Amino acid sequence: MNSSLLKTTLSCGFGLLVFCIGFVNTFWGNDPFYGLVIILLSVLFLWPVINWVFTWMPKKTLLIAKIILGVLILWSSLGVGELFEKIELMHTHFPLPKNDKLHPN
């Protein structure tokens, strides 16, 4: 597998993960603006933005910046943002479809 393709795939996958973290933080919890900032930062990990940034930033500097940004996003989401508690809140309050065949009264 080509090294460039692997880096792009990992970056886009991490971007989607960060986008999902931002989505959860936006709609469940007490600070929706924190979630919106995380969603906006996830754009930096997605493929078209990476190509645009490559044109004006050295690759080594971009890699270091993305690693630092990724660690800060994960640290703030898991520690300060209490991501696991928000996921539990999402599971308990998410509307589930009712199927009378599975749950007879």
Backbone as a ProteinNet text record, in pm:
[ID]
protein_1_A
[PRIMARY]
MNSSLLKTTLSCGFGLLVFCIGFVNTFWGNDPFYGLVIILLSVLFLWPVINWVFTWMPKKTLLIAKIILGVLILWSSLGVGELFEKIELMHTHFPLPKNDKLHPN
[TERTIARY]
84.7	0	89.3	51.6	126.8	122.2	236.4	244.7	153.3	144.8	59.1	-88	-126.7	-265.3	-298.1	-204.3	-224.9	-239.2	-154.3	-163.4	-295.6	-338.5	-464.6	-582.6	-579.3	-686.3	-694	-578.2	-577.1	-624.6	-583.6	-624.6	-775	-830	-974.9	-1053	-1003.2	-1069.2	-1069.2	-955.9	-949.6	-1039.8	-1047.7	-1136.8	-1282.3	-1322.7	-1460.4	-1486	-1386.3	-1399.5	-1415.5	-1334.4	-1343.4	-1476.2	-1524.9	-1655.5	-1765.3	-1759.8	-1860.4	-1851.7	-1729.9	-1712.4	-1774.1	-1751.2	-1810.4	-1961.8	-2014.6	-2160.2	-2221.8	-2160.9	-2212.2	-2204.7	-2093.3	-2077.7	-2171.5	-2212.4	-2302.6	-2444.1	-2494	-2635	-2662.6	-2563	-2581.4	-2477.9	-2526.1	-2434.8	-2472.2	-2382	-2414.4	-2340.1	-2259.5	-2183.3	-2184.7	-2288.2	-2294.4	-2187.4	-2137.6	-2036.1	-1902.9	-1873.5	-1754.2	-1763.9	-1879.1	-1898.9	-1885.2	-1935.1	-1921	-1775.4	-1698.1	-1555.3	-1484	-1519.4	-1459.8	-1497.2	-1621.3	-1662.9	-1583.1	-1563.9	-1485.2	-1338.9	-1283.4	-1145.4	-1132.7	-1240.4	-1234.2	-1214.3	-1251.5	-1235.5	-1087.6	-999.6	-856.5	-800	-871.3	-823	-882.3	-973.4	-1039.6	-961.9	-980.3	-895.6	-883	-988.1	-969.3	-896	-920.6	-852.8	-704.4	-673	-533.2	-458.4	-517.9	-453	-431.1	-526.4	-510.9	-401	-394.5	-292.7	-154.1	-143.7	-13.7	50.7	-29.3	26.8	104.1	75.3	144.4	213.7	209.7	273.7	362.8	484.1	570.2	505.1	529.7	464.1	501	626.2	667.7	598.6	588.1	520.1	371.7	310.8	169.3	146.8	235.4	221.5	232.2	328.1	344.7	222.7	173.8	56.1	-67.4	-84.8	-200.5	-192.5	-73.3	-58.3	-90	-35.3	-62.2	-210.9	-271.7	-414.6	-498.5	-462.6	-535.5	-527.7	-409.4	-393.7	-474.6	-472.7	-550.6	-700.6	-747.6	-890.3	-930.6	-851.1	-884.6	-878.3	-776.7	-764	-883	-917.9	-1029	-1162.6	-1180.5	-1307.7	-1322.5	-1216.4	-1226	-1218.3	-1135	-1116.6	-1209.3	-1189	-1264.6	-1407.7	-1425.4	-1557.6	-1645.9	-1591.5	-1666.7	-1744.9	-1673.6	-1736.2	-1814	-1759.1	-1827.1	-1958.3	-1963.1	-2087.9	-2191.4	-2146	-2239.6	-2290	-2205.8	-2251.3	-2354.4	-2332	-2430.7	-2561.5	-2552.9	-2671.6	-2745	-2669.6	-2727.9	-2800.9	-2742.1	-2805.9	-2933.2	-2935.8	-3055	-3168.7	-3138.2	-3242.3	-3269.6	-3205.1	-3225.6	-3355	-3443.1	-3571.3	-3550.2	-3600.5	-3589.2	-3724.2	-3723	-3850.6	-3912.6	-4042.5	-4112	-4160.9	-4133.6	-4176.4	-4257.6	-4386.7	-4476.2	-4447	-4391.5	-4360.6	-4245.8	-4150.3	-4036	-4066.3	-4154.9	-4187	-4337.6	-4389.2	-4533.4	-4569.4	-4686.1	-4733.9	-4806.1
-117.5	0	123.8	221	345.2	421.6	478.8	550.7	672.9	741.4	860.3	822.8	711.7	665.7	625.4	560.4	520.9	643.7	743.4	864.9	936.9	944.9	1011	934.4	801.9	720	735.4	731.6	749.8	889	989.3	1126	1143.2	1089.8	1100.9	1020.5	903.3	824.2	895.3	956.9	1032.7	1155.8	1217.4	1331.9	1294.2	1177.5	1130.9	1099.3	1042.5	1015.7	1145.6	1244.4	1373.5	1441.5	1426.7	1482	1418.5	1286	1218	1264.1	1282.8	1333.9	1473.2	1557.4	1691.2	1686.7	1592.7	1578.1	1541.8	1445.3	1405.3	1521.5	1594.2	1706.3	1822.6	1833.9	1942.5	1918.3	1796.4	1770.9	1710.2	1655.2	1599.3	1661.7	1725.7	1789.6	1934.4	2006.8	2143.3	2250.3	2214.3	2314	2282.2	2325.5	2293.6	2364.2	2478.4	2550.1	2476	2403.3	2318.6	2212.5	2152.4	2052.8	2111.5	2233.1	2297.6	2328.1	2367	2391.8	2262.4	2153.2	2023.5	1982.6	2006.7	1975.4	2058.8	2186.5	2271.2	2226.1	2182.4	2133	2000.2	1922.5	1794.8	1815.7	1931.9	1960.6	1959.2	1995	1997	1858.9	1752.9	1617.1	1553.5	1621.3	1562.3	1589.3	1507.9	1499.7	1627.3	1693.7	1814	1925.7	1938.3	2042.3	2008.9	1881.4	1839.8	1880.5	1856	1892.7	2042.8	2121.6	2267.4	2313.8	2255.1	2294.6	2252.2	2139.7	2094.7	2197.3	2277.8	2373.1	2485.4	2517.9	2629.6	2596.4	2471.1	2432.9	2311.2	2311.3	2192.6	2069.2	1954	1830.5	1794	1812.3	1776.2	1865.4	1993.9	2086.1	2051.8	2017.3	1979	1852.9	1755	1631.5	1659.2	1739.1	1772.3	1848.4	1943.6	2021.5	1932	1837.9	1749.1	1654.5	1607.2	1518.9	1595.4	1716.5	1797.3	1829.6	1869.3	1901.6	1778.6	1662.7	1539.6	1499.7	1511.4	1478.5	1574.9	1703	1800.6	1776.2	1740.4	1712	1589.3	1482.2	1361.3	1386.5	1458.7	1488.1	1569.9	1673.4	1758.4	1685.5	1599.5	1527.3	1417.4	1343.4	1231.1	1275.7	1374.2	1417.1	1528.9	1643.5	1762.7	1756	1708.8	1705.6	1592.4	1497.6	1384.8	1311	1265.9	1202.5	1076.5	993.6	868.7	893.5	996.5	1029.9	1081.5	1155.6	1206.3	1094.3	996.7	882	802.3	785.8	717.5	795.4	926.9	1011.9	997.5	989.9	972.6	839.3	733.2	601.3	595.6	664.7	657.7	745.1	851.7	943.6	939.8	850.8	842.9	768.1	823	754.6	626.9	518.7	390.8	352.8	286.7	243.7	132.5	130.7	29.2	-79.9	-200.2	-315.8	-403	-409.8	-483.4	-634.5	-687	-829	-864.7	-772.3	-798.7	-768.1	-672.9	-631.1	-643.5	-764.2	-777	-723.2	-663.5	-607.7	-709.9
0	0	0	-76.4	-87.4	45.1	84.2	211.8	212.7	100.4	91.8	106.8	44.7	55.6	199.2	266.2	405.1	495	476.7	557.3	534.2	408.6	377.4	437.3	430.2	485.7	637.2	704	848.8	888.1	812.9	843.1	825.8	718.2	696.1	799.6	835.8	939.2	1073.2	1108.5	1233.1	1224.6	1106.6	1087.8	1109.7	1060.6	1082.6	1229.7	1297.3	1440.2	1518.2	1486.4	1554.4	1522.4	1399.8	1363.3	1448.5	1467.8	1551.1	1696.4	1746.5	1882.7	1894.7	1794.4	1795.2	1788.8	1710.6	1699.7	1834	1902.5	2033.9	2131	2130.2	2222.2	2188.6	2064.2	2025.9	2076.3	2063.1	2091.9	2228.4	2296.1	2428.9	2520.7	2622.6	2716.7	2738.5	2802.7	2842.3	2763.5	2664.1	2589.5	2439.9	2367.4	2224.8	2142.6	2190.2	2112.8	2112.9	2219.6	2223.5	2113.6	2098.7	1994.1	1855.1	1836.3	1705.2	1672.6	1772.4	1750.1	1712.6	1777.8	1745.1	1602.7	1562	1425	1325.2	1354	1264.1	1258	1369.4	1368.6	1294.5	1289.3	1218.2	1068.4	1019.1	876.9	837.7	932.2	902.4	872.6	912.1	890	764.3	698.7	582.7	454.4	354	236.6	153.7	110	27.3	100.3	228.6	306.1	319	331.8	341.1	214.2	99.2	-27.2	-37	9.2	3.1	98.1	217.1	314.5	267.8	197	146.2	54.1	-11.4	-106.8	-39.2	85.2	148.3	279	323.8	450.6	426.8	481.6	467.3	529.5	468.4	513.1	656.2	694.8	829.8	933.1	903.6	994	1004.6	892.5	892.3	975.5	963.4	1040.5	1190.3	1229.7	1371.7	1422.7	1343.7	1384.5	1397.2	1305.3	1311.9	1431.2	1464.1	1579.3	1707.9	1721.1	1840.8	1850.9	1740.4	1739.8	1773.7	1718.6	1747.5	1893.5	1952.4	2094.8	2180.7	2148.4	2225.3	2213.8	2093.9	2076	2156.2	2148.4	2224.6	2374.2	2419.6	2562.6	2611.8	2536.2	2581.8	2573.5	2475.6	2462.4	2565.2	2588.6	2681.8	2826.2	2854.7	2993.1	3032.4	2973.4	3011.4	2958.8	2836.5	2775.6	2822	2899	2953	2844.5	2743.2	2627.4	2665.1	2752.9	2787.2	2860.4	2945.4	3012.6	2913	2813.4	2711.9	2622.6	2594.5	2516.4	2595.9	2725.8	2811	2815.2	2825.4	2822.5	2689.5	2580.6	2448.8	2439.7	2493.7	2489.1	2571.8	2685	2770.1	2719.4	2647.9	2603.2	2453.5	2381.7	2237.4	2211	2127.8	2103	2021	2073.1	2005.3	1945.9	1830.5	1772.1	1854.8	1861.6	1939.7	1846.2	1885.3	1809.7	1904.5	1880.1	1971	1971.3	1864.4	1860.1	1953.9	1969	2055.8	2202.1	2228.5	2364.4	2390.3	2411.5	2436.5	2574.8	2585.2	2713.3	2794.8
[MASK]
+++++++++++++++++++++++++++++++++++++++++++++++++++++++++++++++++++++++++++++++++++++++++++++++++++++++++

